Amino acid sequence: VQLQASGGGSVQPGGSLRLSCAASGIVFKLFTMRWYRQAPGKERELVAVITSEGAANYTDSVKGRFTISRDNARRRLYLQMDSLKSEDTAVYFCSTYVTRYGRDYWGQGTLVTVSS
């Protein structure tokens, strides 16, 4: 199982970024996928979840600003981030839990920096 996140970068407050996560080694369409983030000096937090059926949930701090989506044909997970704030600065990780192996799998992380 491999997850590879990309799309991070530096942006000014109010800007937008789109993160992407490419998955391999799993039947992607069957898996619930998650985006986490970890800000400097803070614990990793769950940002957004999307089920295999496409149902999405978000942590309160990003509701209305972030959109999680998936393209099952391309085996890709996305996170569209709009109206970015300085407090969104973090390393963002994509993740999934594989029951067969009894563990979570993580992408390598992509850094998002929101600063003027």
PyMOL commands that set and color helices and strands:
alter all, ss='L'
color gray80, all
select helices_A, chain A and resi 28-30+60-62+86-88
alter helices_A, ss='H'
color red, helices_A
select strands_A, chain A and resi 2-6+9-11+17-24+33-38+45-50+56-58+66-71+76-81+90-98+103-106+110-114
alter strands_A, ss='S'
color yellow, strands_A
deselect
rebuild
show_as cartoon
